[in-house]
Amino acid sequence: MENVQDPRKHINEEPRDDLNDLMVGFGGMSAFMFIVFLIAVIIKYAIT
């Protein structure tokens, strides 16, 4: 049991900004879905 590491003493080797990751991911997915929407609208008007 002495080899078990205390998670409170864990040193994060790669500190990350979770809020920044969330905003970049949300913004990127929103931009991608907007592009998909525009393509769908263009195709709809091209068909009609």
C-alpha positions as CSV (number, residue, x, y, z in Angstrom):
1,M,0.0,0.0,0.0
2,E,3.0,2.3,0.3
3,N,3.4,2.5,-3.5
4,V,-0.1,4.1,-3.9
5,Q,0.3,7.7,-4.9
6,D,-1.8,10.3,-3.3
7,P,-3.8,12.1,-6.2
8,R,-3.7,15.3,-4.2
9,K,0.1,15.3,-4.8
10,H,-0.2,14.7,-8.5
11,I,1.7,17.3,-10.6
12,N,0.0,18.1,-13.8
13,E,2.7,17.9,-16.4
14,E,0.6,19.7,-19.1
15,P,-1.4,22.5,-17.5
16,R,-4.3,23.2,-19.7
17,D,-6.8,26.0,-19.9
18,D,-10.1,24.1,-19.9
19,L,-12.2,27.2,-20.6
20,N,-10.1,28.1,-23.6
21,D,-10.4,24.5,-24.9
22,L,-14.1,24.6,-24.4
23,M,-14.5,27.9,-26.2
24,V,-12.3,26.8,-29.1
25,G,-14.1,23.5,-29.5
26,F,-17.6,25.1,-29.3
27,G,-16.6,27.9,-31.7
28,G,-15.1,25.4,-34.1
29,M,-18.1,23.1,-34.1
30,S,-20.4,26.0,-34.5
31,A,-18.5,27.3,-37.5
32,F,-18.5,23.8,-39.0
33,M,-22.2,23.4,-38.5
34,F,-22.8,26.9,-40.0
35,I,-20.8,25.9,-43.1
36,V,-22.8,22.6,-43.4
37,F,-26.0,24.7,-43.1
38,L,-24.9,27.1,-45.9
39,I,-24.0,24.2,-48.2
40,A,-27.4,22.6,-47.5
41,V,-29.2,25.9,-48.3
42,I,-27.2,26.4,-51.5
43,I,-28.0,22.8,-52.6
44,K,-31.7,23.3,-51.8
45,Y,-31.9,26.5,-53.9
46,A,-29.9,24.8,-56.7
47,I,-32.4,21.9,-56.9
48,T,-35.5,24.1,-56.9
